[in-house]
């Protein structure tokens, strides 16, 4: 009797269990998964072009989780920029080497007269050299940011590269201030002599005396020097503005603006470096007597007459320069 | 001596003038380097005074670490 009772209880329990299971199956089949049907990350990204949340730290901008434009920028920085920079700078060096081997140094045709004329004052040379030395440090430290990892790191190792890059970055940041002061002073100091005029068109048509073999007339600054001036003023201004936008993040723009600033900064910088290589070439081994202008500040009168004849006439009229000049050539030292 | 100086062509460089010109060139260059260095160091000091370090600017009081730059749990952690 007791076993019959146990059998009945077991049967009833089993039936009840089966009933619960059977009742729950259709209910489960009809359930909706709220996570599966909600807007997912990919849809948000397509609609908003970024995934952004909220964070508890003071800097709310750190809540940006995904920003696909960053991938395009990274591709530019790691690949495209290296190609642009490499081709531009190595290309310019190659052009200058070929030019030097074919054209050689542009000589003083009438020789040195032994008489000099003041070309640049001490203050002008001070500003030039301050800007130039800052530019050289900025260029080397800037190129290290783009090319250091693939080119220098394998040669010097991680520790040395890390130490050098840290100091290069400090130099890049802080020397930007005297560089910017220099660019501003150059703009103010030489703007009067660098407005393009008709003489520049003739100078350019005749190859400026460096491509061609004659000496077209020019005032204090010829068309080539005016080009360098405007490259320094506009290029220097552009790298300064975009550089400060990067140095002081989020003050002027968001992350997209900073990515754009980095692209402009780097492209202008490599073009600037290439242009300055040309400037350094002409000012040193490319043209006899040119370095004196920024060295001592005085140039030989014959040099001035060959390259800046209209300026010499102006200076002679003011009594700032000796008359004559070609009658007493002396050997170059 | 004074007469000889007075007669000398003012546009004609001689050795003493050339030496002083070289000196003048060096002065402008050295002054440029000095000014650039002073301006750079001055700006670094000024910015360090004005700006907060990231360990202060971008953390709340609860998360601020006592010795930034070491690690979050201290040197013995």
Boltz contact constraints between the chains, C-beta under 6 A:
constraints:
  - contact:
      token1: [A, 57]
      token2: [B, 58]
      max_distance: 6.0
  - contact:
      token1: [A, 59]
      token2: [B, 58]
      max_distance: 6.0
  - contact:
      token1: [A, 115]
      token2: [B, 11]
      max_distance: 6.0
  - contact:
      token1: [A, 116]
      token2: [B, 13]
      max_distance: 6.0
  - contact:
      token1: [A, 122]
      token2: [B, 28]
      max_distance: 6.0
  - contact:
      token1: [A, 125]
      token2: [B, 28]
      max_distance: 6.0
  - contact:
      token1: [A, 126]
      token2: [B, 28]
      max_distance: 6.0
  - contact:
      token1: [A, 126]
      token2: [B, 31]
      max_distance: 6.0
  - contact:
      token1: [A, 126]
      token2: [B, 32]
      max_distance: 6.0
  - contact:
      token1: [A, 129]
      token2: [B, 29]
      max_distance: 6.0
  - contact:
      token1: [A, 129]
      token2: [B, 32]
      max_distance: 6.0
  - contact:
      token1: [A, 130]
      token2: [B, 32]
      max_distance: 6.0
  - contact:
      token1: [A, 130]
      token2: [B, 35]
      max_distance: 6.0
  - contact:
      token1: [A, 130]
      token2: [B, 36]
      max_distance: 6.0
  - contact:
      token1: [A, 133]
      token2: [B, 33]
      max_distance: 6.0
  - contact:
      token1: [A, 134]
      token2: [B, 36]
      max_distance: 6.0
  - contact:
      token1: [A, 174]
      token2: [B, 40]
      max_distance: 6.0
  - contact:
      token1: [A, 174]
      token2: [B, 43]
      max_distance: 6.0
  - contact:
      token1: [A, 174]
      token2: [B, 44]
      max_distance: 6.0
  - contact:
      token1: [A, 175]
      token2: [B, 40]
      max_distance: 6.0
  - contact:
      token1: [A, 177]
      token2: [B, 39]
      max_distance: 6.0
  - contact:
      token1: [A, 177]
      token2: [B, 43]
      max_distance: 6.0
  - contact:
      token1: [A, 178]
      token2: [B, 36]
      max_distance: 6.0
  - contact:
      token1: [A, 178]
      token2: [B, 39]
      max_distance: 6.0
  - contact:
      token1: [A, 295]
      token2: [B, 25]
      max_distance: 6.0
  - contact:
      token1: [A, 296]
      token2: [B, 21]
      max_distance: 6.0
  - contact:
      token1: [A, 296]
      token2: [B, 25]
      max_distance: 6.0
  - contact:
      token1: [A, 322]
      token2: [B, 11]
      max_distance: 6.0
